[in-house]
Amino acid sequence: MKQFLTALILLGALSFSIAGEAQQSQDFGEYVVHYNALNTNLIPPQVAQGYGIQRSSSRALLNVTVLKKVMGSPGTPVAATVTATATNLTGQTREIEIRRANDPEGANYYLGEFPVHNLETYRFDIKVTIEGQSDPLVVKFEQQFYTE
């Protein structure tokens, strides 16, 4: 299943490249927050089924991963509380319900689904609070979605 989720993250990275978004992670010193958002119809059916994701061109998935930096490795997954909102250009704000998906190999993915319309642009505000810490790490980004 980890290979499928890795493919999902890479697919998200590709969608950022296509949309002209350059940044997919944000460095916070000791931690790095990786994030992407993509239409759920781009997720392979077996991955979507395994993680309970509804595939549709009019739904999107927000995917957040938090890693603690460890020299000589890609990082160690850390437990966190993740909250997210998405605001469209008309000012309508949507709370995105985030759920934790654990990979058998120890990775933690924070996933949230939400509806989208063609050419709709969302401004995302993600707050990541690492277990045992009080100040959240804040990530903000903007993305336009295509459903047709």
C-alpha positions as CSV (number, residue, x, y, z in Angstrom):
1,M,0.0,0.0,0.0
2,K,2.9,2.3,0.7
3,Q,4.0,2.1,-3.0
4,F,0.5,3.2,-4.0
5,L,0.5,6.2,-1.6
6,T,4.0,7.1,-2.9
7,A,2.5,7.1,-6.4
8,L,-0.3,9.3,-5.1
9,I,2.2,11.8,-3.7
10,L,4.2,11.7,-6.9
11,L,1.0,12.2,-8.9
12,G,0.2,15.2,-6.7
13,A,3.6,16.6,-7.3
14,L,3.0,16.2,-11.0
15,S,-0.3,18.0,-10.7
16,F,1.5,20.9,-9.0
17,S,4.1,21.0,-11.8
18,I,1.4,21.1,-14.4
19,A,-0.5,23.8,-12.5
20,G,2.6,25.9,-12.1
21,E,2.9,25.4,-8.4
22,A,6.5,25.2,-7.4
23,Q,6.4,24.4,-3.7
24,Q,5.1,21.1,-2.3
25,S,6.8,21.2,1.1
26,Q,7.7,23.7,3.7
27,D,10.7,23.5,6.0
28,F,10.2,24.4,9.7
29,G,13.8,23.8,10.9
30,E,13.4,20.4,12.7
31,Y,10.3,19.4,10.7
32,V,9.2,19.4,7.1
33,V,5.5,19.5,6.1
34,H,4.8,17.9,2.7
35,Y,1.4,18.7,1.1
36,N,-0.6,18.4,-2.1
37,A,-4.1,18.6,-3.3
38,L,-5.5,16.9,-6.4
39,N,-8.7,15.7,-8.0
40,T,-9.6,12.3,-6.5
41,N,-10.4,10.8,-10.0
42,L,-6.6,10.9,-10.6
43,I,-6.0,8.4,-7.7
44,P,-5.8,4.8,-8.9
45,P,-8.9,2.8,-7.9
46,Q,-7.1,0.3,-5.7
47,V,-5.4,3.2,-3.7
48,A,-8.7,5.0,-3.3
49,Q,-10.5,1.9,-2.1
50,G,-7.7,1.1,0.3
51,Y,-7.9,4.5,1.9
52,G,-11.6,5.0,1.7
53,I,-11.3,7.9,-0.8
54,Q,-14.3,8.7,-3.1
55,R,-13.1,9.0,-6.7
56,S,-14.7,11.8,-8.7
57,S,-13.7,14.7,-10.9
58,S,-15.7,17.0,-8.7
59,R,-13.9,16.0,-5.5
60,A,-10.4,16.8,-4.3
61,L,-8.0,15.3,-1.8
62,L,-5.7,17.3,0.5
63,N,-2.7,15.1,1.6
64,V,-0.4,16.3,4.3
65,T,2.6,14.4,5.8
66,V,4.9,15.6,8.6
67,L,8.5,14.4,8.9
68,K,11.2,15.1,11.5
69,K,14.5,15.7,9.9
70,V,17.0,12.8,10.5
71,M,20.5,13.1,9.0
72,G,21.1,10.5,6.2
73,S,17.4,9.7,5.8
74,P,14.3,11.1,4.2
75,G,13.0,11.8,7.7
76,T,10.9,10.1,10.4
77,P,7.1,10.4,10.4
78,V,5.7,12.2,13.4
79,A,2.2,12.2,14.9
80,A,0.4,15.5,14.7
81,T,-3.0,17.1,14.7
82,V,-3.8,18.6,11.4
83,T,-6.6,21.1,10.6
84,A,-7.3,22.7,7.3
85,T,-9.6,25.3,5.7
86,A,-10.0,26.2,2.1
87,T,-11.4,29.5,0.9
88,N,-12.5,30.2,-2.6
89,L,-12.0,33.5,-4.4
90,T,-15.5,34.6,-3.5
91,G,-14.6,34.3,0.2
92,Q,-16.5,31.1,1.0
93,T,-14.6,29.1,3.6
94,R,-14.8,25.4,3.9
95,E,-13.5,23.4,6.9
96,I,-11.8,20.3,5.6
97,E,-12.2,17.3,7.8
98,I,-8.8,15.6,8.2
99,R,-8.3,12.0,9.1
100,R,-5.1,10.1,9.8
101,A,-4.2,7.2,7.6
102,N,-1.4,5.0,8.9
103,D,0.8,3.0,6.5
104,P,1.8,-0.5,7.8
105,E,5.4,0.7,7.4
106,G,5.0,3.5,9.9
107,A,4.1,6.5,7.7
108,N,1.4,8.9,8.8
109,Y,-0.8,10.6,6.1
110,Y,-3.4,13.2,7.0
111,L,-6.1,13.2,4.3
112,G,-9.1,15.4,3.7
113,E,-11.7,15.3,0.9
114,F,-13.8,18.2,-0.3
115,P,-16.0,19.1,-3.3
116,V,-14.6,21.3,-6.1
117,H,-15.9,23.0,-9.3
118,N,-14.2,23.5,-12.6
119,L,-11.7,26.4,-12.5
120,E,-12.3,26.9,-8.8
121,T,-9.3,28.3,-6.9
122,Y,-8.9,27.6,-3.2
123,R,-6.5,29.2,-0.7
124,F,-5.5,26.6,1.8
125,D,-4.7,27.3,5.4
126,I,-3.2,24.2,7.1
127,K,-2.2,24.1,10.8
128,V,0.0,21.2,11.9
129,T,0.5,20.7,15.7
130,I,3.2,18.2,16.4
131,E,2.4,15.9,19.4
132,G,3.8,17.4,22.5
133,Q,4.1,20.9,21.1
134,S,1.7,23.8,21.4
135,D,2.6,26.1,18.5
136,P,1.3,24.9,15.1
137,L,3.3,24.9,11.9
138,V,1.3,26.9,9.4
139,V,1.3,26.2,5.7
140,K,-0.6,28.3,3.1
141,F,-0.9,27.7,-0.6
142,E,-3.3,28.3,-3.4
143,Q,-4.5,25.9,-6.1
144,Q,-6.9,25.9,-9.0
145,F,-8.9,22.8,-9.8
146,Y,-10.1,21.4,-13.2
147,T,-13.0,19.0,-13.3
148,E,-13.8,18.9,-17.0
